């Protein structure tokens, strides 16, 4: 279709004639609402920067068994290797609250295991009934 015919058709539909592929022979054009198109493109671009890095969570108990601890440590290792942050938390129930050192030692042991792929961003701190530590992946 000729350029003039396309412009007339676009004017009849009260839309815009937009060149989509200028390098092809002949150039490809489309009749669309250009304002709406730009808005959609802007909307797509907005959501992409929100999730810069994913935070994975790992919840432990102070009475965790050795094998269960090793499995969870391996998961944390994989999360860090994939480039995700990890929020490791130890949750205390009842009388376990009297022994926060047990949770702290557990989290430090976890940090030692993943030391070659991750760094401690935030050391273990109590928040209510939970002790939380944040690990980040090493760069490079």
N, C-alpha and C positions, 0 to 999 in steps of 0.2 A: 504494500500500500504506500502511496506517496505521502510525503511529509504534510502537504496541504490538506489532503483528505483526512489524515490522522488528526491534525489540529482541529479541523471542523468537527470530526466525530467527538473529540475530547471536549470541545466547547459545548456541543449539544448535551453531553452527559454532565456538564458542569464539573469536570475533573481535569487533571493535569496530564500532559503528555511528558513522560519521563524516559530519558535514554538509559536503558539498563545495561547494555553491552556495547559501548561505543567502538571497541576495537574489532568487532566482527564485521564481516562484509555480507550483506548490508547491515548497518547498525540496528540493534534491536531496541524498540521502544515499547513502553507499556502505558496504558491509560489508567491512572490511579489517583487517589486523593493524596497529594504529596505531604500535606500537613500531618495527616494520619500516619503515613508511612514513617515520617521522621519521629513522631511520637512513639511509635512501636519500637523503632530502633533504639531510641533513648531508654525506653522501658526495659528492653533486653539488657542493655549495658549496665543498668542500675544494680541488678541482683548479683552480678558476677563478682564484685569486689567484697561482698559481705563476709564470705567465709574464707578468710585468708588461710587459716590453719584450723584443722579439725581437732577438737579436744575429745579424747577417748577417756573413759572412766574405768577404773579397776577398784573394786571394793573388797577389802580383806577383813578378816576377823583376827583378834589377838590369839585365839586358840586354833588357828589354821594348821592343818596337818602339813608335813614336809612336802609330800608329793603335790598336794593342792597348791602350795606356795610356789613350787617349781613350775607348775603348769601356768599359773597366773603371771609369774615372772617372764616366762617365755612369750606370753601374749603381749605383755608390756614391751618386751624387746622388739617384737615384730611391729607393734604400733609405732615405736620410735624409729625403727628402720624405714618404715613407710613415710616418715616425715610428719607424723601426728604428735601433738602434745598429749601428755597423759596426766590425768588427775587421779592419783592413787590415794585412797582413803581407807582408814581403819575405823570401823564402827564398834563402839563399846556398848555392852548391855549390862545392866545391873551392877554387880560388884566389880566388873572389869574396869569401871571408871576409876577405881582406886589405884590402878596400875597403868598409868599412861606411858611409862618407860617401855613397857612391852610393845606397845604400838609404835613408839618412836624407833626402837631397835629393829622392828620388822620393816619399817619404811626405809631405814638406813641400809638394811641388808638388801632390799630391793634395789636401791640406788646403786649399791656396789656391784650388783649383778649386771645392770644395764649401763655401767659407766663408759663402755667403749662406743655406745651409740647415742647416749643421752646425758644431759646435764640437769642438775637440780636447779630449777628456776625459783622455786619457793620451798624452803625447808619445812619439815613437819611442824604444823601448828594445830592446836586444839580449836575446834569450832563446834561448840555444843557437845554432842556425844560422838563427834567424828574428829579424827586427826587427819589432816589433809596435807599432801605434798604434791607439787606440780613439777613434772619432768618435761624438758624440751629436747628435741632431736639436735644432735651436733651438726654444725654446718660443714659441708664438704666431706 
